[in-house]
Amino acid sequence: MNADTSNGTSASSATTGRRALLGGAAALGLASAAFGTTAPAVGAQSRSRTQVGRFQGKSVLITGATSGIGRAAAKAFAGEGAHVGFCGRRADLGRQVEREIRDAGGEATYIQADVRIAAQVQRFVDRVASRYGGIDVAFNNAGIGSGKLPHEVSVEEWDDVQATNARGVFLAIKYEIPHMLRAQRGVIICTSSSAAEQARPNGAAYTASKRAVQGIVKSAALAYGPKGIRLNALLPGTTDTPFVRPPGIPDADWTKYKQAWGPLNVDGLARMADAEEIARAVLALASDDFPYMTGASVTVDGGSTAGRKMIQPSGM
């Protein structure tokens, strides 16, 4: 499952999805008893390898960057010299991220926008392009989750997931492309999910929306490749963000749960990703290092879809 709800999912939708994924807090004790190993950390050494200045002076637009993967990407792009314009529905979090980037010496502008609403998306895109002289890179990341069996999903919930995850990507591309056509260049990355390739019984709405993202990206890549614009889909695995962590769980218990979850669900690296790791993949795809890649679906999931199906620790 993707790990970002930074476009501002409703409390009921987010809570339902998290509960479906993680189950009750009581199972945390069972999980930690079953597995006592500590997941390997991403150390400072690996972070120091980030190439500095790849995006110096470039204009980067991000949807859904008030938390999770979007927030990490906004900070990473700004840290490499980009001018970052980002949106999300939660103004308090948006202004906080903007402030954090500026306090660190970067340039960022938060604009409140709901990716389900065409006029707001157009206004957001045009304002970023106007402020920063165009759009060099767009990361269309906003998304929400759903965690119900197909017959339990309400029509309203289904529509909301599709409107945010799929329609939101379409609208962003619709309004980003004219700016890139004028420049005859640009890179667009859209957040799909490893769930697009590895469905779960309670993931019909979410998986459908993320498969749609892949289809949009493939068609758009064919349409705009001859104009110098590359589009690719990123398929993150489960990532340690507020998207998957239920509120109120103490840090120690959450750490124990992740230690149990990783070996059961990620055959390759045996752990969840962190948001900064996924952000580094976004920056790599947006850089000049992949000039011949377009229309691709790039899975960054630690090997989970290469192995067995996802399961929960005992008692979940």
C-alpha positions in Angstrom: 0.0 0.0 0.0 1.1 3.5 -0.7 1.9 5.5 2.3 0.8 9.1 1.9 -2.5 10.8 2.7 -1.1 14.3 2.4 -3.9 15.6 0.3 -6.1 15.4 3.4 -8.2 12.3 3.6 -11.3 12.4 5.8 -10.7 11.1 9.3 -13.1 8.3 8.8 -11.6 7.1 5.6 -8.0 7.3 6.9 -8.9 5.5 10.1 -10.7 2.7 8.3 -7.8 2.1 6.0 -5.2 2.1 8.9 -7.3 -0.2 11.0 -7.7 -2.6 8.1 -4.0 -2.7 7.5 -2.7 -2.8 11.0 -5.5 -4.3 13.2 -5.9 -3.6 16.9 -3.2 -2.3 19.1 -3.5 -5.3 21.3 -1.8 -7.4 18.6 1.4 -5.4 19.0 2.5 -7.4 22.0 1.9 -10.7 20.0 4.0 -9.3 17.2 6.9 -8.3 19.3 6.9 -11.6 21.1 7.1 -13.5 17.8 10.0 -11.5 16.4 12.8 -9.9 18.5 15.1 -8.7 15.8 15.7 -5.1 15.0 15.1 -3.9 11.5 18.2 -2.4 9.9 18.2 1.4 10.0 18.9 3.7 7.1 22.1 5.3 8.4 23.6 8.8 8.0 26.2 7.3 5.6 23.6 6.4 3.0 21.9 9.8 3.3 25.2 11.6 2.8 25.5 10.1 -0.6 22.7 12.2 -2.0 24.0 14.3 -4.9 23.8 18.0 -3.9 22.5 20.6 -6.3 20.9 18.4 -9.0 17.9 20.6 -9.1 19.5 24.0 -8.5 17.1 26.7 -9.7 14.6 24.3 -11.1 10.8 24.6 -10.5 9.3 21.5 -8.8 5.6 21.1 -8.2 4.2 18.5 -5.8 0.6 17.6 -4.9 0.0 16.1 -1.5 3.1 17.3 0.3 1.8 18.2 3.8 3.0 14.8 5.2 4.4 11.5 4.4 6.2 10.8 1.1 5.2 14.2 -0.4 6.6 16.1 2.5 9.9 14.1 2.4 10.1 14.8 -1.4 9.5 18.5 -1.0 12.2 18.8 1.6 14.6 16.7 -0.5 14.0 18.7 -3.7 14.5 22.0 -1.8 17.7 20.6 -0.2 19.1 20.1 -3.7 18.4 23.6 -4.8 14.9 23.4 -6.3 12.1 26.0 -5.9 9.2 23.9 -4.6 5.5 24.7 -4.9 3.3 22.2 -3.2 -0.3 21.7 -2.2 -2.5 19.8 0.2 -5.8 20.3 2.0 -4.4 20.7 5.5 -3.3 24.3 5.7 -1.7 24.0 9.1 0.6 21.2 8.0 1.3 22.9 4.7 2.5 26.1 6.3 4.6 24.0 8.7 6.4 22.2 5.9 6.9 25.5 4.1 8.4 27.0 7.2 10.7 24.0 7.8 12.0 24.3 4.3 12.6 28.0 4.5 14.2 27.8 7.9 16.7 25.3 6.4 17.6 27.8 3.7 15.4 26.4 0.9 12.7 27.9 -1.2 9.1 26.6 -1.0 5.5 27.9 -1.4 2.5 26.2 0.0 -0.8 26.6 -1.7 -4.0 25.1 -0.3 -5.7 23.0 -3.0 -7.9 19.9 -3.2 -6.9 17.7 -6.2 -10.5 16.5 -6.6 -11.5 20.0 -7.7 -10.4 21.1 -11.2 -10.5 24.8 -10.6 -8.3 24.5 -7.5 -5.8 22.2 -9.3 -5.5 24.7 -12.2 -5.1 27.6 -9.9 -2.4 25.8 -8.0 -0.4 24.7 -11.0 -0.6 28.1 -12.7 0.5 29.9 -9.5 3.5 27.7 -9.1 4.4 28.1 -12.8 4.0 31.9 -12.5 6.0 32.2 -9.3 8.9 30.0 -10.4 9.0 30.6 -14.1 7.5 27.4 -15.4 7.5 23.7 -14.2 10.5 21.6 -14.7 9.4 18.6 -12.5 6.0 17.6 -11.2 5.4 14.9 -8.6 1.7 14.0 -8.5 1.5 12.3 -5.2 -1.7 13.2 -3.4 -3.7 10.1 -2.4 -6.0 8.5 0.1 -6.7 5.0 1.2 -9.6 2.6 1.7 -9.6 -0.7 3.6 -13.0 -2.4 3.2 -14.2 -5.5 1.4 -15.8 -4.7 -2.0 -19.4 -5.2 -0.8 -18.7 -3.0 2.3 -17.3 0.0 0.3 -19.9 2.7 0.0 -20.5 4.3 -3.4 -19.4 7.6 -1.8 -16.2 6.2 -0.5 -15.4 4.5 -3.8 -16.0 7.7 -5.7 -13.8 9.7 -3.2 -10.9 7.3 -3.6 -11.1 7.4 -7.4 -11.5 11.1 -7.5 -8.5 11.7 -5.3 -6.1 9.1 -6.5 -6.9 8.8 -10.3 -8.9 11.9 -11.2 -6.5 14.0 -9.2 -3.5 12.7 -11.2 -5.4 13.3 -14.4 -6.2 16.9 -13.4 -2.7 17.6 -12.4 -1.3 16.3 -15.7 -3.9 18.2 -17.6 -2.8 21.5 -16.2 0.9 20.8 -15.9 1.4 19.7 -19.5 0.7 23.1 -21.2 3.5 24.7 -19.2 5.9 21.9 -20.2 4.8 22.0 -23.8 5.8 25.7 -24.0 9.2 24.8 -22.6 9.5 21.6 -24.8 10.7 19.7 -21.7 9.7 18.4 -18.3 9.4 15.4 -16.1 6.3 14.1 -14.4 6.2 11.4 -11.7 3.0 10.0 -10.4 2.5 8.0 -7.3 0.9 4.6 -7.9 1.5 1.8 -5.4 2.9 -1.7 -5.1 -0.8 -2.5 -4.3 -1.4 -2.0 -8.0 0.5 -5.2 -8.6 -0.3 -7.0 -5.3 -3.9 -6.7 -4.5 -5.5 -7.5 -1.1 -9.0 -8.6 -0.3 -9.9 -5.2 1.3 -8.2 -3.1 -1.3 -10.5 -3.0 -4.3 -11.0 0.8 -4.3 -7.4 1.6 -3.6 -5.9 -0.9 -6.1 -8.3 0.1 -8.8 -7.3 3.8 -8.4 -3.6 3.0 -8.4 -3.9 0.8 -11.5 -5.6 3.7 -13.2 -2.6 5.9 -12.4 -0.4 3.5 -14.3 -2.8 3.7 -17.3 -2.8 7.5 -17.3 1.0 7.6 -17.1 1.5 5.1 -20.0 -0.9 7.0 -22.3 0.5 10.4 -21.4 4.0 9.2 -21.9 3.2 8.2 -25.5 1.4 11.5 -26.1 4.1 13.8 -24.9 7.3 11.9 -25.3 7.9 13.4 -28.7 7.6 16.9 -27.1 10.5 16.2 -24.7 8.3 15.4 -21.6 8.9 12.1 -19.7 6.2 10.5 -17.4 6.7 7.6 -15.1 4.8 5.9 -12.3 6.4 5.2 -8.9 5.1 2.2 -7.0 6.1 2.5 -3.3 5.8 -0.3 -0.9 4.4 0.1 2.6 6.1 3.2 4.1 6.3 4.3 7.7 4.1 7.4 7.5 0.9 8.5 9.1 -0.9 6.7 6.3 -0.2 3.4 7.9 0.5 4.2 11.5 -2.7 4.5 13.7 -2.7 7.6 15.9 -1.9 7.1 19.6 0.4 4.1 19.3 3.5 4.7 21.4 6.8 4.8 19.5 8.1 1.7 21.3 5.1 -0.4 20.4 5.2 0.8 16.8 8.8 -0.2 16.5 8.0 -3.6 17.8 5.2 -4.0 15.4 7.4 -3.0 12.4 10.0 -5.5 13.5 7.3 -8.2 13.2 5.7 -6.9 10.1 8.8 -6.7 8.0 10.0 -10.3 7.9 6.4 -11.4 7.2 5.7 -9.1 4.4 8.9 -7.9 2.7 11.0 -10.9 1.6 13.8 -8.8 0.2 14.7 -6.2 2.8 12.4 -7.5 5.6 11.3 -4.0 6.8 9.1 -1.0 5.9 10.5 1.8 3.9 10.8 5.2 5.4 9.5 8.3 3.6 13.0 9.6 2.9 14.0 6.5 1.0 11.0 6.8 -1.3 11.7 10.5 -1.8 15.2 9.6 -2.9 13.7 7.4 -5.6 11.5 10.3 -6.7 14.5 12.6 -7.1 16.4 9.9 -9.0 13.6 9.5 -11.5 13.2 13.2 -11.8 16.9 13.8 -12.5 18.9 13.6 -15.7 20.1 10.1 -14.9 17.1 8.5 -16.6 16.8 10.4 -19.9 15.5 7.4 -21.8 12.9 6.2 -19.3 9.3 7.0 -19.9 5.9 5.2 -19.5 7.5 3.0 -16.9 6.1 1.7 -13.6 9.0 1.7 -11.1 8.5 -0.5 -8.0 10.3 0.6 -4.9 9.0 -1.9 -2.3 12.0 -3.7 -0.8 11.2 -6.8 -2.7 7.6 -7.4 -1.3 6.0 -8.0 -4.7 8.8 -10.2 -5.7 7.9 -12.7 -3.0 4.9 -14.0 -1.1 1.7 -12.2 -0.6 1.3 -9.7 2.2 0.1 -11.1 5.6 -0.2 -9.7 9.1 1.6 -10.8 12.2 -0.4 -13.3 14.3 -3.5 -11.8 15.9 -3.9 -9.0 13.4 
